[in-house]
Amino acid sequence: MTGIFYDTEELLMNRNEMIEELRKRDCRVIFKKANGEERDMTCTLQESALPNFAVDKNTDNKSVAYSDQVIRVIDVKSGEWRSFRVDSVISFS
């Protein structure tokens, strides 16, 4: 995978920058789940990976699915929607 690696010490990306990268390519995101476990996920928001008729609503603040604290993505391995809290991201590459 290409891209800039961000770790906990210097996570310089904000939510919108992460969404922009996810819309361009597959990204590796390591984050802490709500139960405290770490999750390492390859995910994307590329149009070609979205299920039929699905819409990326991460920037539509009028959508019921919108949260400025969470990013909804497609897990590349399962092909299903997953989400992570921006403040729980340990690394993004």
DRENPA-3360 file (N, C-alpha, C; in nm, 2 decimals, always signed):
BEGIN
1 = MTGIFYDT = +0.08/-0.12/+0.00/+0.00/+0.00/+0.00/+0.09/+0.12/+0.00 ~ +0.05/+0.22/-0.08/+0.12/+0.35/-0.08/+0.06/+0.45/+0.01 ~ +0.12/+0.56/+0.03/+0.07/+0.66/+0.11/+0.15/+0.70/+0.23 ~ +0.11/+0.80/+0.30/+0.19/+0.85/+0.41/+0.14/+0.77/+0.54 ~ +0.23/+0.73/+0.62/+0.20/+0.66/+0.74/+0.18/+0.76/+0.86 ~ +0.08/+0.75/+0.93/+0.05/+0.83/+1.05/+0.04/+0.74/+1.17 ~ +0.11/+0.78/+1.27/+0.10/+0.70/+1.40/+0.05/+0.78/+1.51 ~ +0.03/+0.72/+1.62/-0.03/+0.79/+1.74/+0.05/+0.92/+1.77;
9 = EELLMNRN = +0.18/+0.92/+1.76/+0.26/+1.03/+1.80/+0.23/+1.15/+1.72 ~ +0.20/+1.13/+1.59/+0.18/+1.25/+1.51/+0.07/+1.22/+1.41 ~ -0.05/+1.20/+1.46/-0.17/+1.17/+1.37/-0.21/+1.31/+1.32 ~ -0.16/+1.34/+1.20/-0.18/+1.48/+1.15/-0.31/+1.49/+1.06 ~ -0.37/+1.38/+1.03/-0.49/+1.39/+0.94/-0.61/+1.42/+1.02 ~ -0.70/+1.50/+0.97/-0.83/+1.51/+1.03/-0.93/+1.42/+0.96 ~ -1.05/+1.43/+1.00/-1.15/+1.34/+0.95/-1.17/+1.35/+0.80 ~ -1.18/+1.48/+0.75/-1.20/+1.50/+0.61/-1.08/+1.46/+0.53;
17 = EMIEELRK = -0.96/+1.47/+0.58/-0.84/+1.42/+0.50/-0.84/+1.27/+0.49 ~ -0.88/+1.20/+0.60/-0.89/+1.06/+0.60/-1.00/+1.01/+0.49 ~ -1.11/+1.08/+0.49/-1.22/+1.04/+0.40/-1.17/+1.07/+0.26 ~ -1.10/+1.17/+0.23/-1.05/+1.20/+0.10/-0.95/+1.09/+0.05 ~ -0.86/+1.04/+0.14/-0.77/+0.93/+0.11/-0.85/+0.80/+0.08 ~ -0.95/+0.78/+0.17/-1.03/+0.65/+0.15/-1.11/+0.65/+0.02 ~ -1.15/+0.77/-0.03/-1.22/+0.77/-0.15/-1.13/+0.75/-0.27 ~ -0.99/+0.77/-0.25/-0.90/+0.75/-0.36/-0.84/+0.60/-0.37;
25 = RDCRVIFK = -0.83/+0.54/-0.25/-0.75/+0.41/-0.24/-0.79/+0.33/-0.12 ~ -0.74/+0.21/-0.12/-0.75/+0.12/+0.00/-0.65/+0.18/+0.11 ~ -0.70/+0.19/+0.23/-0.61/+0.24/+0.34/-0.61/+0.14/+0.45 ~ -0.50/+0.14/+0.52/-0.49/+0.05/+0.64/-0.51/+0.14/+0.76 ~ -0.61/+0.11/+0.84/-0.64/+0.18/+0.96/-0.63/+0.09/+1.08 ~ -0.55/+0.13/+1.18/-0.55/+0.06/+1.31/-0.61/+0.15/+1.41 ~ -0.71/+0.10/+1.48/-0.78/+0.18/+1.58/-0.82/+0.09/+1.70 ~ -0.86/+0.16/+1.80/-0.91/+0.09/+1.92/-1.06/+0.08/+1.92;
33 = KANGEERD = -1.11/-0.04/+1.93/-1.26/-0.06/+1.92/-1.32/-0.02/+2.06 ~ -1.45/-0.01/+2.06/-1.52/+0.04/+2.18/-1.49/-0.05/+2.30 ~ -1.46/-0.18/+2.28/-1.43/-0.28/+2.39/-1.28/-0.27/+2.43 ~ -1.21/-0.19/+2.37/-1.06/-0.17/+2.40/-0.97/-0.25/+2.32 ~ -1.02/-0.35/+2.24/-0.93/-0.43/+2.15/-0.88/-0.34/+2.03 ~ -0.76/-0.37/+1.98/-0.71/-0.31/+1.87/-0.76/-0.38/+1.74 ~ -0.79/-0.30/+1.64/-0.83/-0.36/+1.51/-0.75/-0.30/+1.40 ~ -0.70/-0.39/+1.31/-0.62/-0.36/+1.20/-0.71/-0.39/+1.08;
41 = MTCTLQES = -0.75/-0.29/+1.00/-0.85/-0.31/+0.89/-0.80/-0.24/+0.77 ~ -0.81/-0.30/+0.66/-0.79/-0.24/+0.53/-0.93/-0.20/+0.48 ~ -0.95/-0.08/+0.45/-1.08/-0.03/+0.41/-1.07/+0.07/+0.30 ~ -1.19/+0.11/+0.25/-1.19/+0.20/+0.14/-1.33/+0.27/+0.13 ~ -1.34/+0.38/+0.05/-1.46/+0.44/+0.01/-1.46/+0.47/-0.14 ~ -1.38/+0.39/-0.21/-1.38/+0.40/-0.36/-1.51/+0.36/-0.41 ~ -1.57/+0.44/-0.51/-1.70/+0.41/-0.56/-1.71/+0.26/-0.61 ~ -1.60/+0.21/-0.67/-1.61/+0.08/-0.73/-1.62/-0.03/-0.62;
49 = ALPNFAVD = -1.59/+0.00/-0.49/-1.60/-0.10/-0.39/-1.74/-0.09/-0.31 ~ -1.81/+0.02/-0.33/-1.94/+0.03/-0.26/-2.04/-0.07/-0.31 ~ -2.12/-0.13/-0.22/-2.22/-0.22/-0.27/-2.32/-0.15/-0.36 ~ -2.39/-0.23/-0.44/-2.49/-0.17/-0.53/-2.59/-0.07/-0.46 ~ -2.61/+0.04/-0.51/-2.70/+0.14/-0.46/-2.66/+0.20/-0.33 ~ -2.54/+0.17/-0.28/-2.49/+0.23/-0.15/-2.44/+0.37/-0.18 ~ -2.45/+0.45/-0.08/-2.40/+0.59/-0.10/-2.31/+0.62/+0.02 ~ -2.19/+0.68/-0.01/-2.10/+0.73/+0.10/-2.16/+0.86/+0.15;
57 = KNTDNKSV = -2.21/+0.85/+0.28/-2.27/+0.97/+0.34/-2.19/+1.03/+0.45 ~ -2.05/+1.01/+0.44/-1.97/+1.06/+0.54/-1.96/+1.21/+0.55 ~ -1.99/+1.28/+0.44/-1.98/+1.42/+0.44/-2.12/+1.49/+0.42 ~ -2.23/+1.41/+0.43/-2.36/+1.47/+0.42/-2.42/+1.48/+0.56 ~ -2.40/+1.60/+0.62/-2.44/+1.62/+0.76/-2.59/+1.62/+0.78 ~ -2.67/+1.61/+0.67/-2.81/+1.60/+0.69/-2.86/+1.45/+0.69 ~ -2.77/+1.36/+0.67/-2.80/+1.22/+0.66/-2.81/+1.16/+0.80 ~ -2.89/+1.07/+0.82/-2.91/+1.00/+0.95/-2.78/+0.93/+0.99;
65 = AYSDQVIR = -2.71/+0.88/+0.89/-2.58/+0.80/+0.91/-2.46/+0.89/+0.94 ~ -2.48/+1.02/+0.93/-2.37/+1.11/+0.95/-2.33/+1.13/+1.10 ~ -2.20/+1.13/+1.12/-2.15/+1.17/+1.25/-2.01/+1.23/+1.23 ~ -1.99/+1.34/+1.29/-1.86/+1.41/+1.27/-1.75/+1.34/+1.35 ~ -1.78/+1.24/+1.43/-1.68/+1.16/+1.51/-1.65/+1.03/+1.45 ~ -1.73/+0.98/+1.35/-1.71/+0.85/+1.30/-1.70/+0.85/+1.15 ~ -1.62/+0.75/+1.10/-1.61/+0.73/+0.95/-1.67/+0.60/+0.92 ~ -1.76/+0.59/+0.83/-1.82/+0.46/+0.78/-1.74/+0.42/+0.65;
73 = VIDVKSGE = -1.69/+0.30/+0.65/-1.61/+0.25/+0.54/-1.65/+0.11/+0.50 ~ -1.60/+0.07/+0.38/-1.61/-0.07/+0.34/-1.49/-0.14/+0.38 ~ -1.51/-0.25/+0.46/-1.39/-0.34/+0.49/-1.36/-0.42/+0.37 ~ -1.24/-0.41/+0.32/-1.20/-0.47/+0.19/-1.21/-0.62/+0.20 ~ -1.18/-0.68/+0.31/-1.18/-0.83/+0.32/-1.32/-0.88/+0.32 ~ -1.42/-0.82/+0.40/-1.55/-0.87/+0.41/-1.65/-0.81/+0.31 ~ -1.61/-0.69/+0.25/-1.70/-0.62/+0.16/-1.82/-0.56/+0.23 ~ -1.82/-0.55/+0.36/-1.93/-0.50/+0.44/-1.89/-0.36/+0.50;
81 = WRSFRVDS = -2.00/-0.29/+0.54/-1.98/-0.16/+0.61/-1.92/-0.18/+0.75 ~ -1.83/-0.10/+0.78/-1.77/-0.10/+0.92/-1.75/+0.05/+0.95 ~ -1.73/+0.08/+1.08/-1.70/+0.22/+1.11/-1.60/+0.23/+1.22 ~ -1.53/+0.34/+1.23/-1.44/+0.37/+1.34/-1.45/+0.51/+1.38 ~ -1.42/+0.53/+1.51/-1.42/+0.67/+1.56/-1.28/+0.73/+1.53 ~ -1.29/+0.86/+1.48/-1.17/+0.93/+1.44/-1.07/+0.94/+1.56 ~ -1.12/+0.96/+1.68/-1.04/+0.98/+1.79/-0.98/+0.85/+1.84 ~ -1.02/+0.74/+1.78/-0.96/+0.61/+1.83/-0.85/+0.56/+1.73;
89 = VISFS = -0.82/+0.63/+1.63/-0.72/+0.59/+1.52/-0.58/+0.60/+1.58 ~ -0.52/+0.48/+1.57/-0.38/+0.47/+1.62/-0.28/+0.50/+1.50 ~ -0.32/+0.44/+1.38/-0.24/+0.47/+1.26/-0.33/+0.46/+1.14 ~ -0.29/+0.54/+1.04/-0.36/+0.55/+0.91/-0.26/+0.55/+0.80 ~ -0.26/+0.45/+0.71/-0.17/+0.45/+0.60/-0.23/+0.40/+0.47;
% end
